[in-house]
Amino acid sequence: MRQSFQRDTIRNIVKSTKCHPTADWIYCQARKVISNISLGTVYRNLSQLNQNGVIKAFKDDSITRYDGNTEFHHHLKCFECGDIKDIDLHDLNLKEHIKSRFDFEPIEIEITIFGNCKKHVYNKIKGE
């Protein structure tokens, strides 16, 4: 993959946030650095960065989000505010469990656990 200022800018935007942004959000941030960048250029570069393992793309309902954390991890998603956080479940050997129990060879596992983050749980306890 050739290096380019546009691709480097997009990579840096994704790697510098933990918010799991959409392409539109990344596009808005990239325009602050490269005023004439197009949304198509952002999409093409996100696709190339994902294909080359520099970033990860994952589905959040019907929206694709991007993650600068390429290490094996899963996500927590709050029903109330929509925040997505990275979590580490390395101690679970899910691939072996699935392989032995279902005679199925998993290649990749991505888990999103849905619930309410602590600020919303606390607000419900307080009755807000």
Disulfide bonds with the S-S distance in Angstrom:
none
